[in-house]
Amino acid sequence: MQRPSLHVRTLFISLTAFFFLLCLVFWFFIRQTEGLLVEDAREQAKSKLELVLWLVREAPDRPGLAGGADPGPQAGASGRVTLKALPQWAADMGRHLGARITYIADGKVLADTEVPGPETAELEDHAGRPEVVAALAEGFGTDVRTSRTTGRQTVYAAMRADNLPDLPDGIMRVAVPYHAVTRDLARFRGIILAALGVVLLCGGFLSLLPARSLTGTIKELTLALKALGDGDYKRRLYLSDREFSGLAEAYNAMAERVGKNVAAIEGQRNRHAAVLDGLDEGLAILCPDGRIASHNAPLARLTGPGELDGRLPIETPLGPAVHAEVAAMLHDPRAPAATRRFTLPGGRDVETKLVPFADKRGNRRLILTLRDVTGQSRMEANIRDFVREASHRLRTPLTKIAGYLDMARDTLSRDPARAAASLEAATRFSRDMEDAVADLMAMAAARFSASMDRPPRTDVRRILENALREAAARRPEAALPRLAVEGDGEFVAAVEPNGLGRVFALCLERAAASGDGRPAVLSRRDADLDIAFPGALELASPSRTEGHGSRLAADFISAYGGTLVPGENGTLHVRLPLAPAIDSTPA
């Protein structure tokens, strides 16, 4: 259940307190008024009682006798009321005064306004009535109670009546109906309730004003605090109330300090983020459950597209191997920092370092450092392949050269012609070794440049022209094909130039050996460069060619996205993708 607002609670508490206060005031006024009305009724009863006694002692039996009227049967010889006529006199006088008149002697009722004369003897003894007892003791007494005779609430006033003419000594009592007091009290109660209702409404309205002012101040303070939480540190709080002015000043000072501190923290965080993003290594903080809490930009570049925060390593391109290493280190509280090498699912080689640490709650966390070693791994593999290939390719020419040189040394004095043939063979094999070294260097350069993010831009036409000149210089007797260029502009490809020159040299050697006589044609085909070498089709079929030339050509060209395509009449087409146009000068 939603809790009521402060405005409603303040208004409710104010009205409740005001209501109870008014109820107390109402009760006090009613009690006081009731007491005054009862006292007034007693005074009226006493006045009527004194009047009745005076009439019995001094006046004729009833009004009108003083003017010469007939006293009737109520009066005696002296014109006064007799004991026999007393009941009728009491009845008549009670009607005139609007009160009940009772005469009591020795506890017996001799006359009563409400009871006919013959029946008064049947009334109970009145000697024990409180007002009668008080009158006998003190001469006068009053009481308020329900009458046993009439059954109505009544105010009684009794006074001792001694030495009355023609009457025995006794008590004269006058009873006034209490309903007059009740009627006046009810009327006064209605007036008081109406007045208190008006006061309650006015008080509620007046209490609403400070409540609205208070809730307005609290609302303004709440909005200011919310703005502060949302990052609005320039907002200031202005409160007109003197009681809240200190709070406004404290808030404004706090907002200014918080703004400065947050700006300093933001600046420091941006500097740290710039430092972390400027690293070559990817960094990540791992939670106790192995999930990535945060990371820097290089890690996202290393792993590729995809969300990393909040994920397990197995759910990211880091793969199951890194996930297993992380899980093992998190479950072993004594595991030290460790460095491992992994190959990510995308084929990228990385070196990871996991460093454990404990957070402020004592939970074990990890710092993951990821360094891309793909180039280093490829370089190491290229070096191993180069050494193995060099050992294989150079062993045979060196053995042959050493053998022919030994033969020439042994036969130089005995058989100069044979020695000259041996030296010529050694020279020929030295050229083969030179070609093998060139092939190895071209392949190594191709592998190195292929591992680079951006291979160099190469002018294919210039490389082809240089290959023709070098081939002509090395083998002047060979019938090398001439160069034909179709199209204008540059012929640029993203390829390593030295290796490309070696492939062109192999193609020119095959073309010269075939004796085809057709020119080598350089042209553009869609988005590719096409170089057609007549008679060099053997390079596209390694099974038909001895040696390593065809494998070198195929591996080198494919490393840069190119292909060797067989053509018609023994023509070999070397296809290379055109390099995108940029402002840099080609190699």
C-alpha positions as CSV (number, residue, x, y, z in Angstrom):
1,M,0.0,0.0,0.0
2,Q,1.3,3.4,-1.0
3,R,2.1,5.6,1.9
4,P,0.2,9.0,1.9
5,S,2.2,12.1,1.1
6,L,3.7,14.4,3.7
7,H,1.1,17.1,2.7
8,V,-1.8,14.7,3.5
9,R,-0.2,13.4,6.7
10,T,0.5,16.9,8.0
11,L,-3.0,18.0,7.2
12,F,-4.5,14.9,8.8
13,I,-2.4,15.3,12.0
14,S,-3.3,19.0,12.3
15,L,-7.0,18.3,11.8
16,T,-6.9,15.4,14.3
17,A,-5.2,17.4,16.9
18,F,-7.5,20.4,16.3
19,F,-10.5,18.1,16.5
20,F,-9.6,16.6,19.9
21,L,-8.9,20.1,21.2
22,L,-12.3,21.3,20.1
23,C,-13.9,18.2,21.6
24,L,-12.3,19.1,24.9
25,V,-13.5,22.7,24.6
26,F,-17.0,21.5,23.7
27,W,-17.1,19.1,26.7
28,F,-15.9,21.9,29.0
29,F,-18.4,24.4,27.8
30,I,-21.3,22.0,27.9
31,R,-20.4,21.0,31.5
32,Q,-20.1,24.6,32.5
33,T,-23.3,25.5,30.8
34,E,-25.2,22.6,32.2
35,G,-24.1,23.5,35.7
36,L,-25.2,27.1,35.2
37,L,-28.6,26.0,33.8
38,V,-29.1,23.6,36.7
39,E,-28.1,26.3,39.2
40,D,-30.5,28.7,37.5
41,A,-33.3,26.1,37.7
42,R,-32.5,25.7,41.4
43,E,-32.7,29.5,41.9
44,Q,-36.0,29.6,40.1
45,A,-37.3,26.8,42.2
46,K,-36.2,28.6,45.4
47,S,-37.8,31.8,44.2
48,K,-41.1,30.0,43.6
49,L,-40.8,28.2,46.9
50,E,-40.3,31.5,48.7
51,L,-43.3,33.0,46.9
52,V,-45.5,30.1,47.8
53,L,-44.5,30.4,51.5
54,W,-45.2,34.1,51.4
55,L,-48.6,33.5,49.9
56,V,-49.4,31.0,52.6
57,R,-48.3,33.3,55.4
58,E,-49.3,36.7,54.3
59,A,-51.5,36.7,51.2
60,P,-55.0,35.5,50.7
61,D,-55.5,31.9,49.6
62,R,-55.3,32.7,45.9
63,P,-54.9,35.8,43.7
64,G,-58.2,37.7,43.6
65,L,-59.1,37.4,47.3
66,A,-57.4,40.7,48.0
67,G,-59.9,42.4,45.7
68,G,-62.9,41.1,47.7
69,A,-63.5,37.8,45.9
70,D,-65.1,34.9,47.6
71,P,-62.4,32.8,49.3
72,G,-64.4,29.7,48.8
73,P,-64.0,26.5,50.6
74,Q,-60.1,26.8,50.6
75,A,-60.1,29.5,53.3
76,G,-60.9,29.3,56.9
77,A,-62.5,31.8,59.2
78,S,-59.3,33.9,59.0
79,G,-59.3,33.8,55.2
80,R,-56.2,31.6,55.3
81,V,-55.6,28.1,53.7
82,T,-56.7,25.3,56.0
83,L,-55.3,21.7,56.1
84,K,-58.4,20.4,54.4
85,A,-58.2,22.9,51.6
86,L,-54.5,22.6,51.2
87,P,-54.5,19.9,48.3
88,Q,-56.8,22.0,46.2
89,W,-54.9,25.1,46.9
90,A,-51.6,23.4,45.9
91,A,-53.1,22.2,42.7
92,D,-54.4,25.7,41.8
93,M,-51.2,27.5,42.8
94,G,-49.1,24.9,40.9
95,R,-51.0,25.6,37.7
96,H,-50.4,29.4,38.2
97,L,-46.7,29.0,38.9
98,G,-46.0,26.2,36.5
99,A,-44.4,24.1,39.2
100,R,-45.3,21.2,41.4
101,I,-46.0,22.1,45.0
102,T,-45.8,19.5,47.8
103,Y,-46.4,19.9,51.5
104,I,-44.8,17.3,53.8
105,A,-45.3,16.9,57.6
106,D,-43.5,14.2,59.5
107,G,-42.7,12.5,56.2
108,K,-46.3,12.3,55.1
109,V,-47.5,14.2,52.0
110,L,-50.4,16.4,52.9
111,A,-50.8,18.1,49.6
112,D,-49.3,17.6,46.1
113,T,-50.1,19.4,42.8
114,E,-49.8,16.2,40.8
115,V,-51.8,14.0,43.2
116,P,-55.5,14.5,44.1
117,G,-56.2,15.1,47.8
118,P,-57.6,11.7,48.7
119,E,-54.7,9.9,47.1
120,T,-51.9,11.7,49.0
121,A,-52.3,9.2,51.8
122,E,-51.1,6.5,49.6
123,L,-47.8,8.2,48.7
124,E,-44.7,6.8,50.3
125,D,-42.9,8.5,53.2
126,H,-40.9,11.5,51.9
127,A,-38.9,12.0,55.0
128,G,-35.9,10.4,53.3
129,R,-35.8,12.6,50.3
130,P,-32.4,14.5,50.1
131,E,-34.0,17.9,49.8
132,V,-36.3,17.2,52.7
133,V,-33.5,15.9,54.9
134,A,-31.4,19.1,54.0
135,A,-34.4,21.3,54.7
136,L,-35.0,19.7,58.1
137,A,-31.3,20.0,59.0
138,E,-30.4,23.4,57.5
139,G,-33.8,25.0,56.7
140,F,-33.3,24.7,52.9
141,G,-32.3,21.9,50.5
142,T,-32.2,21.2,46.8
143,D,-31.8,18.1,44.7
144,V,-32.0,17.0,41.0
145,R,-33.3,13.5,40.3
146,T,-36.0,11.6,38.6
147,S,-39.3,11.8,40.4
148,R,-40.7,8.5,41.7
149,T,-44.2,9.9,41.4
150,T,-44.1,11.4,37.9
151,G,-41.1,9.6,36.5
152,R,-39.6,12.8,35.1
153,Q,-36.3,14.5,35.7
154,T,-37.0,17.2,38.2
155,V,-35.3,20.0,40.2
156,Y,-36.5,20.1,43.8
157,A,-36.2,22.9,46.3
158,A,-37.5,22.4,49.9
159,M,-37.8,24.8,52.9
160,R,-38.9,24.3,56.4
161,A,-42.4,25.7,57.0
162,D,-43.0,26.4,60.7
163,N,-45.8,28.3,62.4
164,L,-48.1,28.5,59.4
165,P,-51.6,29.5,60.3
166,D,-54.0,26.5,60.4
167,L,-51.3,24.1,59.2
168,P,-49.0,21.7,61.0
169,D,-45.2,22.4,60.9
170,G,-43.6,20.6,57.9
171,I,-41.7,21.1,54.7
172,M,-42.9,23.1,51.7
173,R,-41.3,21.7,48.5
174,V,-41.4,23.1,45.0
175,A,-40.4,21.0,42.0
176,V,-39.5,22.5,38.6
177,P,-39.4,20.3,35.5
178,Y,-35.8,19.6,34.3
179,H,-36.8,19.5,30.6
180,A,-36.5,23.2,30.4
181,V,-32.8,22.8,31.4
182,T,-32.5,20.0,28.8
183,R,-34.1,22.1,26.1
184,D,-31.9,25.1,26.8
185,L,-28.9,22.9,27.0
186,A,-29.7,21.2,23.6
187,R,-30.2,24.6,22.0
188,F,-26.9,25.8,23.4
189,R,-25.2,22.5,22.4
190,G,-26.3,23.0,18.8
191,I,-25.0,26.5,18.8
192,I,-21.7,25.4,20.2
193,L,-21.4,22.5,17.7
194,A,-22.0,24.8,14.8
195,A,-19.5,27.3,16.1
196,L,-16.9,24.6,16.7
197,G,-17.6,23.2,13.2
198,V,-16.9,26.5,11.7
199,V,-13.7,26.9,13.8
200,L,-12.6,23.4,12.7
201,L,-13.1,24.2,9.0
202,C,-11.2,27.5,9.4
203,G,-8.5,25.8,11.4
204,G,-8.2,23.1,8.7
205,F,-7.9,25.7,6.0
206,L,-5.3,27.7,8.0
207,S,-3.3,24.5,8.7
208,L,-3.4,23.8,5.0
209,L,-1.4,26.9,4.2
210,P,1.8,26.0,6.2
211,A,1.4,22.4,5.0
212,R,1.4,23.5,1.4
213,S,4.4,25.7,2.1
214,L,6.3,22.9,3.8
215,T,5.5,20.4,1.0
216,G,6.4,22.9,-1.6
217,T,9.8,23.4,0.0
218,I,10.4,19.7,0.3
219,K,9.4,19.2,-3.3
220,E,11.8,21.9,-4.5
221,L,14.5,20.3,-2.4
222,T,13.7,16.9,-3.8
223,L,13.9,18.2,-7.4
224,A,17.2,19.8,-6.6
225,L,18.6,16.6,-5.2
226,K,17.3,14.6,-8.2
227,A,19.0,17.1,-10.5
228,L,22.2,16.6,-8.5
229,G,21.9,12.9,-8.9
230,D,21.4,13.3,-12.7
231,G,24.6,15.3,-13.0
232,D,23.2,18.8,-12.9
233,Y,25.8,20.3,-10.6
234,K,25.1,24.0,-11.6
235,R,21.5,24.0,-10.2
236,R,21.1,26.1,-7.0
237,L,18.4,26.0,-4.4
238,Y,16.8,29.2,-3.2
239,L,14.4,29.0,-0.2
240,S,12.7,32.1,1.2
241,D,11.8,30.6,4.6
242,R,14.3,31.6,7.2
243,E,14.2,28.1,8.7
244,F,15.3,26.5,5.4
245,S,17.7,29.2,4.3
246,G,20.6,27.4,6.0
247,L,19.6,24.1,4.3
248,A,19.6,25.9,0.9
249,E,23.1,27.3,1.6
250,A,24.4,23.9,2.7
251,Y,22.9,22.3,-0.5
252,N,24.4,24.9,-2.8
253,A,27.9,24.5,-1.2
254,M,27.6,20.7,-1.4
255,A,26.5,20.9,-5.1
256,E,29.5,23.1,-5.9
257,R,31.9,20.8,-4.1
258,V,30.4,17.7,-5.7
259,G,30.6,19.3,-9.1
260,K,34.3,20.1,-8.7
261,N,35.0,16.6,-7.3
262,V,33.1,14.9,-10.1
263,A,34.8,17.0,-12.7
264,A,38.2,16.0,-11.2
265,I,37.2,12.3,-11.1
266,E,35.9,12.5,-14.7
267,G,39.1,14.1,-15.9
268,Q,41.2,11.5,-14.0
269,R,39.0,8.7,-15.4
270,N,39.3,10.0,-18.9
271,R,43.0,10.2,-18.6
272,H,43.2,6.7,-17.3
273,A,40.8,5.5,-20.0
274,A,43.0,7.2,-22.6
275,V,46.1,5.5,-21.2
276,L,44.4,2.1,-21.2
277,D,42.9,2.6,-24.7
278,G,46.3,3.7,-25.9
279,L,47.9,0.4,-24.9
280,D,48.5,-2.4,-27.4
281,E,47.4,-4.9,-24.9
282,G,43.7,-5.6,-24.1
283,L,42.8,-5.4,-20.5
284,A,39.7,-6.8,-18.7
285,I,38.6,-7.1,-15.0
286,L,36.9,-10.4,-14.2
287,C,34.3,-10.8,-11.5
288,P,34.4,-13.6,-8.9
289,D,32.0,-15.6,-11.1
290,G,34.3,-15.2,-14.1
291,R,32.3,-12.6,-16.0
292,I,33.9,-9.6,-17.6
293,A,33.2,-6.5,-15.4
294,S,35.0,-3.9,-17.6
295,H,37.5,-3.8,-20.5
296,N,39.5,-1.3,-22.6
297,A,39.1,-0.6,-26.3
298,P,42.1,-2.7,-27.5
299,L,40.5,-5.8,-26.1
300,A,37.4,-5.1,-28.2
301,R,39.6,-4.6,-31.2
302,L,41.4,-7.9,-30.6
303,T,38.2,-10.0,-30.1
304,G,36.2,-8.3,-32.8
305,P,32.5,-7.2,-32.7
306,G,30.3,-8.4,-29.9
307,E,29.4,-7.4,-26.4
308,L,31.9,-8.3,-23.7
309,D,30.7,-6.7,-20.4
310,G,28.8,-9.1,-18.2
311,R,29.7,-12.2,-20.3
312,L,31.8,-15.2,-19.5
313,P,35.0,-15.7,-21.7
314,I,33.4,-18.8,-23.3
315,E,30.5,-16.6,-24.5
316,T,32.9,-14.2,-26.3
317,P,35.5,-14.7,-29.0
318,L,38.1,-15.4,-26.2
319,G,36.8,-19.0,-26.5
320,P,36.8,-22.1,-24.2
321,A,40.6,-22.2,-23.6
322,V,40.8,-18.8,-21.9
323,H,37.5,-19.6,-20.0
324,A,39.0,-22.8,-18.6
325,E,42.2,-21.0,-17.5
326,V,40.1,-18.3,-15.8
327,A,37.8,-20.8,-14.1
328,A,40.8,-22.8,-12.8
329,M,42.5,-19.7,-11.3
330,L,39.3,-18.5,-9.7
331,H,38.7,-21.8,-8.0
332,D,42.2,-22.2,-6.7
333,P,42.9,-19.5,-4.1
334,R,46.6,-20.3,-4.1
335,A,47.1,-20.1,-7.9
336,P,49.7,-17.4,-8.8
337,A,49.8,-15.2,-11.8
338,A,50.2,-17.1,-15.0
339,T,51.1,-16.4,-18.7
340,R,49.7,-18.6,-21.5
341,R,49.5,-18.5,-25.3
342,F,46.2,-19.3,-27.0
343,T,44.8,-19.3,-30.5
344,L,41.5,-17.6,-30.6
345,P,38.6,-19.1,-32.7
346,G,39.3,-16.5,-35.4
347,G,42.9,-17.8,-35.8
348,R,44.5,-14.9,-34.0
349,D,47.4,-15.9,-31.6
350,V,47.4,-14.1,-28.3
351,E,49.4,-14.2,-25.1
352,T,47.3,-13.9,-22.0
353,K,48.4,-13.0,-18.5
354,L,46.1,-13.6,-15.5
355,V,46.8,-11.7,-12.3
356,P,44.6,-12.5,-9.2
357,F,43.7,-9.9,-6.6
358,A,41.2,-9.5,-3.8
359,D,38.5,-6.8,-3.8
360,K,37.4,-4.9,-0.7
361,R,35.0,-7.7,0.2
362,G,37.8,-10.3,0.0
363,N,36.4,-11.9,-3.2
364,R,39.0,-13.2,-5.7
365,R,39.1,-11.3,-9.0
366,L,41.3,-11.4,-12.0
367,I,43.0,-9.0,-14.3
368,L,43.3,-10.4,-17.8
369,T,45.9,-9.0,-20.1
370,L,45.7,-10.0,-23.8
371,R,48.5,-9.3,-26.2
372,D,48.3,-10.0,-29.9
373,V,51.3,-12.2,-30.9
374,T,50.0,-13.3,-34.3
375,G,52.7,-11.5,-36.2
376,Q,55.4,-12.8,-33.8
377,S,54.0,-16.4,-34.2
378,R,53.9,-16.1,-37.9
379,M,57.4,-14.7,-38.0
380,E,58.6,-17.6,-35.9
381,A,56.9,-20.0,-38.2
382,N,58.3,-18.3,-41.2
383,I,61.8,-18.5,-39.8
384,R,61.4,-22.2,-39.1
385,D,60.0,-22.8,-42.6
386,F,62.8,-20.7,-44.1
387,V,65.5,-22.6,-42.3
388,R,64.0,-25.9,-43.2
389,E,63.5,-24.9,-46.8
390,A,67.0,-23.4,-47.1
391,S,68.5,-26.5,-45.6
392,H,66.6,-28.6,-48.2
393,R,67.1,-26.4,-51.2
394,L,70.8,-25.5,-50.7
395,R,72.1,-28.9,-49.6
396,T,72.0,-30.5,-53.2
397,P,73.7,-27.5,-55.0
398,L,76.3,-27.2,-52.4
399,T,77.1,-30.9,-52.5
400,K,77.4,-30.8,-56.3
401,I,79.5,-27.7,-56.3
402,A,81.9,-29.2,-53.6
403,G,82.1,-32.5,-55.7
404,Y,82.9,-30.7,-58.9
405,L,85.5,-28.5,-57.3
406,D,87.2,-31.5,-55.8
407,M,87.2,-33.2,-59.2
408,A,88.6,-30.1,-60.8
409,R,91.4,-29.9,-58.2
410,D,92.3,-33.5,-58.7
411,T,92.3,-33.4,-62.5
412,L,93.6,-29.9,-63.1
413,S,97.2,-31.0,-63.7
414,R,96.4,-34.3,-65.4
415,D,93.3,-33.4,-67.5
416,P,92.8,-29.6,-67.9
417,A,89.7,-30.1,-70.1
418,R,87.9,-32.3,-67.6
419,A,88.9,-29.8,-64.9
420,A,87.4,-27.0,-67.0
421,A,84.2,-29.0,-67.4
422,S,84.0,-29.5,-63.7
423,L,84.4,-25.8,-63.0
424,E,81.7,-25.0,-65.6
425,A,79.3,-27.4,-63.9
426,A,80.2,-25.9,-60.5
427,T,79.4,-22.4,-61.9
428,R,76.1,-23.7,-63.3
429,F,75.1,-25.2,-59.9
430,S,76.2,-21.9,-58.2
431,R,73.6,-20.1,-60.4
432,D,71.0,-22.7,-59.3
433,M,71.9,-22.1,-55.7
434,E,71.6,-18.3,-56.3
435,D,68.2,-19.0,-57.8
436,A,67.2,-21.1,-54.8
437,V,68.4,-18.4,-52.4
438,A,66.3,-15.8,-54.4
439,D,63.3,-18.1,-54.2
440,L,63.7,-18.5,-50.5
441,M,64.1,-14.8,-50.0
442,A,61.0,-14.1,-52.1
443,M,59.0,-16.6,-50.1
444,A,60.2,-15.2,-46.8
445,A,59.4,-11.7,-47.9
446,A,55.9,-12.8,-49.1
447,R,55.2,-14.4,-45.8
448,F,56.4,-11.4,-43.8
449,S,54.4,-8.9,-45.8
450,A,51.4,-11.1,-45.8
451,S,51.4,-11.0,-42.0
452,M,51.4,-7.3,-42.1
453,D,48.0,-5.4,-41.8
454,R,48.8,-3.4,-45.0
455,P,51.1,-4.9,-47.6
456,P,53.0,-2.4,-49.7
457,R,51.6,-0.9,-52.9
458,T,53.6,-2.0,-55.9
459,D,53.8,-0.8,-59.5
460,V,53.4,-4.1,-61.4
461,R,54.5,-2.7,-64.7
462,R,57.8,-1.4,-63.3
463,I,58.5,-4.7,-61.6
464,L,57.8,-6.6,-64.8
465,E,60.1,-4.3,-66.8
466,N,62.9,-4.8,-64.2
467,A,62.4,-8.6,-64.4
468,L,62.8,-8.5,-68.2
469,R,66.0,-6.4,-68.0
470,E,67.5,-8.7,-65.3
471,A,66.6,-11.9,-67.3
472,A,68.2,-10.4,-70.4
473,A,71.3,-9.5,-68.5
474,R,71.6,-13.0,-66.9
475,R,70.8,-15.0,-70.1
476,P,71.6,-12.9,-73.1
477,E,71.2,-16.0,-75.3
478,A,67.6,-16.6,-74.3
479,A,64.7,-15.5,-76.5
480,L,62.8,-13.6,-73.9
481,P,59.3,-12.3,-74.8
482,R,58.7,-8.6,-75.2
483,L,56.3,-6.6,-73.1
484,A,52.9,-5.4,-74.4
485,V,50.8,-3.1,-72.2
486,E,47.1,-2.7,-72.8
487,G,45.5,0.4,-71.3
488,D,46.8,3.6,-69.7
489,G,47.5,4.7,-66.2
490,E,49.1,2.9,-63.3
491,F,49.0,-0.9,-62.7
492,V,49.3,-1.0,-58.9
493,A,48.7,-4.1,-56.7
494,A,49.1,-4.6,-52.9
495,V,52.0,-7.1,-53.1
496,E,55.6,-7.4,-51.9
497,P,57.8,-6.2,-54.9
498,N,60.9,-8.5,-54.5
499,G,58.9,-11.7,-54.4
500,L,56.7,-10.5,-57.3
501,G,59.9,-9.9,-59.3
502,R,61.1,-13.4,-58.6
503,V,57.7,-14.9,-59.8
504,F,58.0,-12.8,-63.0
505,A,61.5,-14.1,-63.5
506,L,60.3,-17.7,-63.3
507,C,57.5,-17.0,-65.7
508,L,59.9,-15.3,-68.2
509,E,62.3,-18.3,-67.9
510,R,59.5,-20.7,-68.8
511,A,58.4,-18.4,-71.7
512,A,61.9,-18.1,-73.0
513,A,62.4,-21.9,-72.8
514,S,59.2,-22.6,-74.7
515,G,60.3,-20.4,-77.7
516,D,56.7,-19.3,-78.2
517,G,57.7,-15.8,-79.5
518,R,54.5,-14.1,-78.4
519,P,54.8,-11.1,-76.1
520,A,53.9,-10.9,-72.4
521,V,50.7,-8.8,-72.1
522,L,49.9,-6.6,-69.1
523,S,46.2,-5.5,-68.9
524,R,43.3,-4.9,-66.6
525,R,40.4,-7.4,-66.2
526,D,37.5,-6.0,-64.1
527,A,39.0,-5.4,-60.6
528,D,42.2,-7.4,-61.3
529,L,45.5,-7.0,-63.1
530,D,46.3,-9.7,-65.7
531,I,49.8,-10.6,-66.9
532,A,49.8,-13.2,-69.7
533,F,53.1,-15.2,-70.1
534,P,53.1,-17.4,-73.3
535,G,54.6,-20.8,-72.8
536,A,54.7,-20.6,-69.0
537,L,51.7,-22.9,-68.3
538,E,54.0,-25.4,-66.5
539,L,54.0,-23.1,-63.4
540,A,50.3,-23.7,-63.0
541,S,50.8,-27.5,-62.9
542,P,53.3,-28.4,-60.1
543,S,52.9,-32.1,-60.8
544,R,54.3,-31.6,-64.3
545,T,57.2,-29.5,-63.2
546,E,60.3,-30.4,-61.4
547,G,61.8,-28.1,-58.8
548,H,60.2,-25.5,-56.5
549,G,59.4,-22.7,-58.9
550,S,55.8,-23.6,-59.5
551,R,55.2,-24.0,-55.8
552,L,56.8,-20.6,-55.1
553,A,54.7,-18.9,-57.7
554,A,51.5,-20.4,-56.5
555,D,52.1,-19.8,-52.8
556,F,53.3,-16.2,-53.4
557,I,50.4,-15.1,-55.6
558,S,47.8,-16.8,-53.5
559,A,49.2,-15.0,-50.4
560,Y,48.0,-11.7,-51.8
561,G,44.7,-12.9,-53.1
562,G,45.8,-13.6,-56.6
563,T,45.6,-16.8,-58.8
564,L,47.5,-18.6,-61.6
565,V,45.0,-19.2,-64.4
566,P,45.8,-21.5,-67.3
567,G,45.1,-19.9,-70.7
568,E,45.0,-21.0,-74.3
569,N,48.0,-22.2,-76.3
570,G,50.1,-22.8,-73.2
571,T,49.6,-19.3,-71.8
572,L,49.8,-18.7,-68.0
573,H,47.7,-15.7,-66.6
574,V,48.9,-14.2,-63.4
575,R,45.9,-12.4,-61.8
576,L,46.4,-9.9,-58.9
577,P,43.7,-7.7,-57.3
578,L,44.1,-4.0,-58.0
579,A,45.2,-1.9,-55.0
580,P,42.7,0.8,-53.8
581,A,43.7,4.3,-54.9
582,I,45.4,6.3,-52.2
583,D,47.8,9.3,-52.2
584,S,50.9,7.3,-51.2
585,T,53.6,6.6,-53.7
586,P,53.7,2.9,-54.8
587,A,56.9,0.9,-54.2
